Amino acid sequence: MNRPNDRRASTSETWLEVVAAVDYLSRGHRPGFGVWDAVEEALRWYTAHLVAGDDDALAASAAAELPWDDPDPLRTALERLILHHPPPAEAEETSSEAIHAALSDWLCEMAHEYNDDHRFAMFHWFPALQPPAGARGDSWIG
């Protein structure tokens, strides 16, 4: 999915950040919240934006339609994604890319809402890219 010089977060990095975000949120802001709750919420919001297009009010209304009596809300969110996300053509994204985009958007919203726009996890995959001596926190980007 990612190319060698692609600046997007890798799929595995996104999933690790989802786990970190859920861990953070479930310890205070959203007790009992789990990873599958996050996936369901991300897909529901993403599908709402697919349906609403550029109409933010309609998207917010559609995303707020919580299936309170739904025994399997994740299944419903997946069904809606399949229903409203056409099969991939040459220039369109695949379902895995749609899920990745949904989770990335969800992470941005949660970071904005609950974590002062900071990421929930910081990844240092390459020792050669460690911050220089004296650099603090997010002030250094490699």
Backbone as a ProteinNet text record, in pm:
[ID]
protein_1_A
[PRIMARY]
MNRPNDRRASTSETWLEVVAAVDYLSRGHRPGFGVWDAVEEALRWYTAHLVAGDDDALAASAAAELPWDDPDPLRTALERLILHHPPPAEAEETSSEAIHAALSDWLCEMAHEYNDDHRFAMFHWFPALQPPAGARGDSWIG
[TERTIARY]
81.5	0	86.5	192.5	277.5	398	440.2	558.2	677.6	802	918.7	928.6	894.1	906.3	772.9	673.8	540.1	543.2	487	490.3	374	276.6	165.5	215.7	144.8	177.3	149.7	234.9	211.2	87.2	32.5	-86.4	-58.8	55.7	86.5	106.4	166.4	185.1	50.2	-41.8	-175.4	-245.5	-238.4	-303.3	-241	-108.8	-44	-90.4	-108	-155	-300.7	-382.3	-521.1	-522.1	-438	-430.9	-386.7	-287.3	-241	-351.1	-423.6	-532.4	-642.9	-680	-785.4	-741.1	-615.7	-564	-574.3	-534.3	-541.2	-686.1	-772.5	-912	-987.6	-960.3	-1034.9	-994.6	-882.8	-837.8	-897.2	-975.5	-1031.1	-1148.7	-1125	-1228.5	-1343.2	-1312.5	-1414.4	-1397.7	-1429.9	-1413.3	-1489.3	-1425.3	-1487.8	-1474.9	-1413.1	-1397.2	-1289.4	-1315.8	-1221.6	-1179.8	-1084.1	-1032.3	-1142.9	-1229.1	-1336	-1440.3	-1456.1	-1542.9	-1484.2	-1352.3	-1285.1	-1299.6	-1283.1	-1297.4	-1439.7	-1537.9	-1678.2	-1705.3	-1658.2	-1681.2	-1613	-1489.8	-1416.1	-1487.3	-1533.2	-1603.6	-1736.9	-1807.1	-1936.1	-1916.8	-1816	-1788.6	-1745	-1656.8	-1605	-1718.3	-1804.4	-1917.1	-2013.6	-2034.3	-2121.6	-2068.9	-1936.9	-1879.2	-1888	-1880.2	-1899.2	-2039.2	-2137.6	-2277.8	-2307.2	-2256.3	-2289.9	-2209.8	-2097	-2013	-1956.2	-1974.9	-1919.6	-2011.4	-2126.3	-2223	-2186.4	-2113.1	-2066	-2180.1	-2287	-2401.2	-2467.7	-2483.2	-2542	-2450.3	-2319.5	-2223.5	-2228.3	-2233.8	-2241.4	-2369.5	-2478.1	-2606.3	-2602.4	-2547.2	-2538.5	-2443.5	-2333.3	-2236.7	-2292.6	-2385.6	-2443.3	-2552.9	-2591	-2694	-2636.3	-2644.2	-2589.5	-2688.9	-2643.2	-2732	-2744.8	-2819.4	-2827.3	-2875.1	-2968.7	-3021.6	-2958.3	-2854.3	-2786.5	-2699.3	-2723.5	-2642.7	-2499.1	-2474.4	-2340.3	-2312.4	-2281.8	-2262	-2141.8	-2039	-1924.3	-1966.9	-2047.9	-2098.2	-2179.8	-2264.1	-2344.8	-2255.4	-2150.2	-2058.1	-1986.5	-1946.1	-1881.4	-1978.1	-2102.4	-2203.3	-2227.1	-2233.8	-2254.7	-2135.3	-2014.8	-1896.1	-1901.5	-1934.9	-1942.9	-2052.9	-2164.6	-2276.6	-2243.2	-2173.1	-2148	-2009.3	-1925.9	-1792.3	-1790.1	-1793	-1801.6	-1678.6	-1692.7	-1575.5	-1463.5	-1339.2	-1228.4	-1218.7	-1203.2	-1169.8	-1020.8	-970.5	-826	-777.6	-853.8	-808.1	-866.2	-955.9	-1020.3	-945.6	-969.8	-902	-968.5	-891.9	-944.2	-1010.5	-1076.4	-1141.5	-1039.5	-923.3	-821.8	-772.8	-760.2	-720.6	-830.6	-956.6	-1068.4	-1067.4	-1042.6	-1036	-917.7	-804.1	-686.1	-716.7	-782.8	-819.2	-916.4	-1013.1	-1110.4	-1040.2	-948.5	-876.2	-785.9	-720.8	-634.7	-715.7	-831.3	-918.7	-967.2	-1002	-1048.6	-938.1	-814.8	-702.6	-682.5	-693.2	-679.1	-787.2	-909.5	-1020.5	-1002.5	-961.9	-941.5	-824.8	-717.2	-603.2	-645.2	-725.7	-773.1	-865.2	-955.5	-1057.7	-1003	-911	-871.4	-722.6	-637.4	-493.8	-418.8	-484	-421	-350.7	-412	-360.6	-228.2	-191.7	-69.3	-102.5	-7.4	-25	-28.4	-89.8	-98.2	24.3	97	216.9	322.8	447.6	558.1	644	678.9	752.5	893.1	989.5	1129.6	1179.4	1159.1	1197	1345	1408.9	1546.3	1634	1727.2	1813.9	1890.8	1922.3	1998.3	1917.3	1786.6	1701.8	1658.7	1734.6	1702.7	1726.2	1652.7	1669.5	1810.7	1859.5	1991.3	1990.9	2107.8	2120.1	2057.5	1977	1913.7	1776.1	1737.5	1603.7	1500.2	1383.3	1278.3	1153.4	1096.2	965.6	941.9	828.4	786.8	855.7	948.8	1012.4	1109.4	1149.2	1240.2	1167.3	1169.9	1111.2	1219.2	1247.7	1356	1326.2
-118.2	0	125.4	129.7	247.9	227.8	334	333.6	372.2	340	369.9	515.4	610.6	752.1	815.3	734	783.5	848.6	970.2	1042.6	1007.9	929.2	888.2	788.6	781.6	681.2	543.2	447.8	311.9	256.5	152.1	90.1	41	-24.6	-76.2	37.7	147.4	262.5	321.6	327.1	379.1	290.2	158.8	67	78	92.1	109	237.9	342.3	468.1	458.4	381.3	358.8	290.5	189.7	119.8	216.2	299.7	397.4	498.1	543.4	639.5	577.7	454.8	386.5	366.4	329.5	312.5	443.9	552	684.3	723.9	711.4	754.1	669.7	539.7	451	468.1	533.4	555.6	680.6	756.8	877.5	934	978.8	1048.2	957.9	831.7	741	602.2	586.5	457.1	346.3	230.6	115.7	114.4	217	228.3	131.7	55.2	-43.8	-16.5	-95	-78.6	-96.2	-196.6	-219.2	-108.3	-45.4	72.9	186.2	200.6	304.2	276.9	151.2	115.4	144	104.6	128.5	277.8	356.3	500.3	563.9	523.3	577.7	546.2	422.6	383.7	455.9	471.7	542	687.1	754.4	893.1	903.1	812.8	814.5	794.1	696.3	668.9	786.7	850.6	968.6	1077.4	1095	1195.3	1152.1	1020.5	972.4	1005.8	982.9	1005.6	1154.9	1234.3	1376.7	1462.6	1413.1	1494.9	1613.6	1732.5	1854.1	1917.6	1858.5	1913.7	1867.8	1952.4	1915.7	1892.8	1969.9	1953.2	1817.8	1778.4	1647.9	1535.1	1552.5	1451.4	1434.9	1546.3	1539.4	1471.4	1500.7	1438.2	1288.2	1249.3	1107.2	1033.3	1096.6	1033.5	1017.1	1103.6	1098.3	993.8	931.5	827.6	703	701.4	589.3	473.7	356.4	239.8	182.8	252	213.8	71.3	24.2	-110.7	-210.8	-170.3	-258.1	-357.7	-489.4	-587	-595.5	-549.9	-556.5	-429.3	-317.5	-191.5	-193.3	-273.5	-281.6	-342.9	-447	-509.3	-408.4	-331.7	-230.2	-125.7	-82.8	16.3	-39.6	-166.8	-230	-242.9	-281.2	-291.7	-156.5	-51.1	83.3	127.3	94.4	128.2	58.1	-69.9	-145.6	-89.7	-54.3	-0.9	133.5	219.1	355	375.8	273.7	284	194.4	251	168.4	79.8	-28	-113.2	-30	-67.2	15.6	18.1	136.5	154	186.7	221.8	244.3	358.5	464.9	581.8	588.9	497	503.9	418.7	446	373.2	238.2	147.3	16	24.5	-82.8	-85.4	-71.9	-135.6	-124.4	19.5	90.2	230.7	316.5	280.1	353.3	335.2	213.2	187.2	262.4	260.5	333.8	483.8	537.9	680.3	710.9	620.9	640.6	644.5	551.3	548	670.2	711.2	830.2	954.8	969.1	1083.4	1079.1	960	943.4	983.4	940.3	975.7	1127.2	1193.1	1340.1	1406.2	1357.6	1415.7	1391.3	1270.5	1239.5	1319.6	1334.8	1414.6	1559.5	1611	1749.4	1765	1670.6	1680.4	1652.1	1555.5	1507.9	1519.3	1551.8	1545.5	1668.5	1784	1909.9	1899	1825.6	1806.7	1731.4	1660.9	1580.6	1436.9	1371	1229.2	1150.4	1033.6	949.2	860.9	840.3	756.9	820.8	813	863.7	743.6	734.2	618	658.5	581.8	602	470.8	454.3	328.2	323.3	438.8	440.3	511.6	438.7	502	621.4	621.6	732.7	861.9	853.5	971.9	1019.5	987.9	1033.6	1183.9	1252.9	1397.9	1435	1548.8	1593.7	1625.2	1625.3	1654.8	1790.2	1796.4	1920.4	1943.9	1863.8	1879.7	1825.5	1887.1	1845.8	1804.7	1691.9	1646	1660	1721.5	1734.2	1850	1920.2	2035.2	1992.5	1866.2	1817.1	1716.1	1736	1639.3	1601.5	1471.1	1422.6	1415.5
0	0	0	77	81.1	-9.6	-70.1	-154.5	-67.2	-111.5	-27.9	17.3	-68	-31.2	4	31.8	64.2	202.2	214.9	341.6	433.4	383.2	469.1	572.9	682.3	783.8	726.1	757.1	710.4	779.1	720.7	777.5	919	939.5	1073.1	1172.8	1128.3	1217.3	1256.8	1162.6	1192.2	1293.5	1274.5	1369.1	1508.4	1515.2	1645.8	1713.1	1633.3	1691.3	1735	1661.4	1703.7	1840.3	1857.2	1986.3	2096.5	2068.1	2167.7	2200.7	2099.1	2121.3	2205.2	2173.2	2249.2	2393.4	2412.8	2548.6	2625.6	2563.1	2626.4	2655.5	2555.6	2570.7	2672.6	2674.7	2764.4	2910.4	2935.1	3073.1	3135.9	3061.2	3120.7	3045.6	2924.7	2848.1	2804.5	2771.4	2718.7	2780.2	2908.2	2975.4	2902	2892.5	2828	2676.9	2620.3	2475.3	2429.2	2323.4	2272.9	2129	2080.9	1944.9	1841.8	1860.1	1762.3	1767.8	1883.5	1892.1	1807.3	1813.5	1734.6	1585.2	1545.7	1404.2	1357.1	1436.9	1400.4	1387.5	1483.2	1480.7	1359.3	1332	1217.4	1086.3	1071.2	948.5	935.6	1046.5	1043.9	1000.4	1056	1018.9	872.8	831.8	694.3	594.1	621.7	532.4	530.2	643.5	647.9	555.3	551.1	461.3	315.3	288.8	151.6	102.1	188.8	152.6	139.8	233.3	239.1	142.4	97.5	10	85	30.8	91.5	195.1	218.4	314.3	455.8	529.3	663.4	761.6	749.8	840.6	818.9	693.7	662.8	708.2	689.4	733.6	884.8	957.8	1104.3	1148.8	1081.3	1114	1087.3	973	938.2	1032.2	1069.1	1159.2	1299.3	1337.9	1472.4	1485.2	1376.1	1381	1448.4	1579.4	1655.2	1657.8	1622.9	1624.9	1766.6	1852.5	1993.8	2014.2	1931.6	1949.8	1853.7	1783.6	1688.3	1765.4	1749.6	1821.8	1769.5	1647.3	1588.6	1507.2	1575.5	1503.7	1408.7	1439.1	1348.5	1215.1	1221.5	1098.7	1016.8	1085	1017.3	951.4	1021.4	964.7	842.1	848.7	733.5	616	644.7	538.7	472.6	551.8	495.5	411.9	457.4	379.2	243.9	244.2	119	29.3	88	11.2	-53.9	18.4	-30.4	-89.8	-87.5	-145.1	-268.1	-388.4	-509.2	-526.6	-603.9	-629.8	-691.8	-663.6	-711.9	-864.4	-917.7	-1058.9	-1062.2	-1174.6	-1183.4	-1095.1	-1084.9	-1009.3	-868.6	-833.4	-702.7	-600.4	-475.1	-368.3	-342.9	-286.5	-250.1	-113.2	-74.4	57.2	169.2	154.2	259.5	272.2	160.5	167.1	228.7	203.3	264	415.6	462	606.3	666.8	597	643.5	653.4	551.9	552.8	665.9	687.6	796	931.4	953.4	1081	1096.6	988.7	994.6	1027.7	963.3	993.1	1137.3	1184.5	1322.8	1420.7	1391.9	1478.8	1485.1	1371.6	1369.8	1454.3	1441.1	1518	1668	1706.2	1848	1904.5	1826.3	1871.3	1892.7	1801.4	1814	1935.4	1951.2	2056	2196.5	2207.6	2340.6	2373.9	2276.2	2302.5	2249.5	2250.7	2208.3	2072.6	1980.5	1844	1838.1	1944.6	1943.6	1906.3	1842.1	1811	1941.6	1935.7	2054.7	2069.4	1962.3	1967.2	1878.7	1920.8	1840.1	1803.1	1677.4	1629.3	1588.5	1634.6	1597.4	1539.1	1409.4	1345.1	1311.8	1289.4	1244.3	1346.3	1409.7	1510	1454.3	1324.8	1266.6	1264.4	1281.3	1275.9	1414.2	1515.4	1650.1	1659.1	1746.5	1757.7	1801.2	1756.9	1800.5	1949.8	2008.1	2151.2	2181.2	2284.7	2325.7	2266.1	2166.3	2106.9	2203.5	2206.2	2298.7	2222.7	2262.8	2216.2	2068.2	2033.8	1894.6	1822.4	1890.3	1827	1717.2	1717.6	1615.3	1530.1	1399.9	1307.5	1209.1	1202.8	1118.3	973.7
[MASK]
++++++++++++++++++++++++++++++++++++++++++++++++++++++++++++++++++++++++++++++++++++++++++++++++++++++++++++++++++++++++++++++++++++++++++++++

